[in-house]
Amino acid sequence: MCAARLLVDVHTHVYLPRYATMLRSRAAVPRIIPWTGGEERLLILDHEPSGGRPVGSQYWDREEKLKFMDRHGIDVSVVSTANPWLDFLSPTQAQEMATELNADLEEYCSTGPAIPDSTTKRLYGFGLLPLVPTVSVDALLENVKQIAAAPHLKGLIMGTRGLGKGLDDEALDPVWAAIEAAGLVIFLHPHYGVENSAFGEKENGHVLPLALGFPFETTIATTRLILSGVFDRFPDLRLLLAHSGGALPALSSRLASCIDHDPLVAARLKHDARYYVGKLYLDAVSYGPEEMGFTSEVLSRAARYKDITPSKMIANRSEGSKRMLFGTDHPFFPPLNSVEKWKSVVENLEAIEDVQGWSDADKEGVRGANAVSLFSL
Amino acid sequence: MCAARLLVDVHTHVYLPRYATMLRSRAAVPRIIPWTGGEERLLILDHEPSGGRPVGSQYWDREEKLKFMDRHGIDVSVVSTANPWLDFLSPTQAQEMATELNADLEEYCSTGPAIPDSTTKRLYGFGLLPLVPTVSVDALLENVKQIAAAPHLKGLIMGTRGLGKGLDDEALDPVWAAIEAAGLVIFLHPHYGVENSAFGEKENGHVLPLALGFPFETTIATTRLILSGVFDRFPDLRLLLAHSGGALPALSSRLASCIDHDPLVAARLKHDARYYVGKLYLDAVSYGPEEMGFTSEVLSRAARYKDITPSKMIANRSEGSKRMLFGTDHPFFPPLNSVEKWKSVVENLEAIEDVQGWSDADKEGVRGANAVSLFSL
C-alpha cells in the first residue's frame, strides 16, 4: 500500500479500560454511571443534558476502534485519551495514572495489527502528562521521557489548564523545551469551554458548549500561548489544534490588529500574530470545504508576516493544506440513527474532497500523507 | 457623485454630548473620569488596564467625526452609540435616555452636511432601545416607532443582553416583529465578551477581551437567535453583525453538525444552521482579505442549505459580498502613533481591495453600494 494513499485519523479518542474503571469508581463528574438495560452513561460536564452520553465498548475496546476504522476506510488512527484526561486527580494519582496509561496505550498500539505488507501499525497514540496543580515539573519531565521512549507514542494530548494557571504559565517552559527536544507533537484539546452562563437559560442540549465553547477554549489557550511568547522561545514546538483551531484562524487578523494597537503588548512579540498561526498544525475537523480552504489560506499566509513589513504574497491553499490532518473525533458524534458510515466522518471526508484550490495531492496529504510525515509513521 | 462610488462606514460610534454628560455624572463603570492635563478617561469594562482609554471630542463632536471621515475619504457614516449603551440604567432612565438620544441623533444627522450636489446626507444613525431588565415591551415598541419615524435613523444598535435573559427571550418577539415590519436594520454589537477568568492572569492589556471576547459574544448571541427559531419566525429580520460576525462564519458548519447530532435540537429548526447565516449582514471589519473572502463564501453557501438535502453548489464570493459592508469602528482603535490615516482603517480598505474572487463591482459594493441599498440612502 502506498503511504500517500493512507487514510489517517489524528483525532480519535479512547478511554482505556484502566481509565474507564477509574471513572466507574468515582462519585463526582467525570464518572461513568449504570443506566437502564445494563447500559452505562458518561458524565463529563457538569449539568449534562439527557442524563449523560451513552458510553460503551466503542470507548475502550480496541476491536471496536478497528471495526470503526474498517467501516470508514481508515488505515491508521493516532488515538488519544478523551477529555478530561487526568485533570481532576491529585498530583500523586495523576502521575501514577499517566505512567500506567502511557504504558497501556503503548501496548494497545504495539500489540495491535499492522497494515498488510507493511511495518506500519494501524494504531499509534498520544500519551498523557499529569498536568494538575502542584505537580512537580520533574514529574512532568519524567512522563515526557516515558512517551518519547515509547515507539508507538508520537506525542501527547493536553487540555488548556496546565498546572492550574493555563498554558501561558512560565513554569511550563521546561516542559515545552523537553517536548520540543523530543520532537513530540502536542495535541491541544478543549474540555471546559467558557462559562456556561454565556449560553443562557434555554434548553439547547450540548449544542452551545460543543459547537462554540470548545472552539473558544482552544482559541483562547493558543492565543495566550502566542501572547506569552512561547512560540518565540520554542520555535520548533509542534502543536496540533483540535477542531481546526476553533476560531483562531478567523480571528487572527483581528488579534494582530488588537496587539498592534495595545501599548502593553505591541512591542513584546517578535512577529505579527499571524506568523505564529502558521507554525500550528490543524486537524481537518471543521465539517465544511469553505472552512478547510480558508484555514489552509491562513496557515500559508503566515509567511507574509515573517518580517515587520508584511509582503503582498497571496495566500496559497496548497501550501497551507500541508499542515492540516484528517480526524473523526470518534467515538463522539455518533449519528442519531444507525447507519453504515457516520455522518460526521463522511462530511469531513467530503469537505476535504470539495475544497476549491486543493490539488489531488493536497487532498491525499490532508487525508493521510501529512500525518505520515508529521508523525514519521 | 455616483452612488456606486460612495465610501460608507456602517460601524462608527459616538457618545452624544448628553450621553457623555451622563457618564461623567456616574460613580461606577461605565463612567468618564478626569485625567491629568485636563484630559478625560473612559472606563467601560471592569478592571480596565492602563487607567482606561483616552476619551475626547472624537467621541462627541460632530466636526471631529466629519474630519475623520474626510481624512479617510468616507462619504457617509451610519453612526451608532458605542457600548454599553443604556444597559446599566433603570427602566425609567433608559426609556427617557433612549427617547432623548434618538432625538439628538436624528438632529445630529439632519442638521449635518449633505454630500455635494446630492440630497444624501453625510450622517445617518442607528437609534437605541431601552433594553434593560423589567422594561415594558410597550416602551420598547414606542422607541421602535420613534426610530422608524425619524428620517435619518436607519436602524438601531443593540447589545446581547436583551431584557436580561439574552436575545433568545420570547418576550422580545413583539419587538422583532415591529422592527421587521418597520424595515429597520439591527446592528448587533458586543460589550461583555466572556467571563474574564478564561483569559488568565497575565497582563495582556485589552487584547484578549477585544480580539476574542467581543467576537465570541456576538457569535453566541447570534447562535442563540438561530437556535431559538427567531429567523424562522421573523424571516425578514435584517441583522448586521459587528466584526464580521465574530467566529460564527468559521464555526457554522460545526454548529450545523452539533445541531444535527443533538436529539434535543435536531428537529426544532426549519433549516440547516448555515442557511440562517446567509440571512445576516456582516460588517467588513476583520482586517484581512482571507477573512473577508471566506465570510463572503459562507454567506453565499447558505443557499446550498435551503432544502433538507444540501445541494452541491460551489460558494460564490461575489454573491456573498453583497451582504458585507465597510466599517471602521471609529473612534476605537486609534493608532499608537500619530499618522494621517488610521492603520485599522487602511487595513480594512486594503483587505477589501485584496480579496481574491471579488470583482471591482463587488469591492465597490462592500465599500458603499451595499450600504446605500441596505439603508436606502
Interface residues (C-beta under 8 A of the other chain):
Chain A: P49 S50 K165 G166 D168 V194 E195 S197 A198 F199 G200 E201 K202 E203 N204 G205 H206 V207 L208 L210 A211 L212 P215 F216 E217 T219 I220 T223 R224 L227 S228 H243 G246 A247 P249 A250 L251 S252 S253 R254 L255 A256 S257 C258 I259 D260 H261 D262 P263 L264 V265 A266 R274 S286 Y287 G288 E290 E291 G293 F294 E297 V298 R301 K312 I314 A315 F333 P334 P335 L336 K343 S344 E347 A351 D354 Q356
Chain B: P49 S50 K165 G166 D168 V194 E195 S197 A198 F199 G200 E201 K202 E203 N204 G205 H206 V207 L208 L210 A211 L212 P215 F216 E217 T219 I220 T223 R224 L227 S228 H243 G246 A247 P249 A250 L251 S252 S253 R254 L255 A256 S257 C258 I259 D260 H261 D262 P263 L264 V265 A266 R274 S286 Y287 G288 E290 E291 G293 F294 E297 V298 R301 K312 I314 A315 F333 P334 P335 L336 K343 S344 E347 A351 D354 Q356
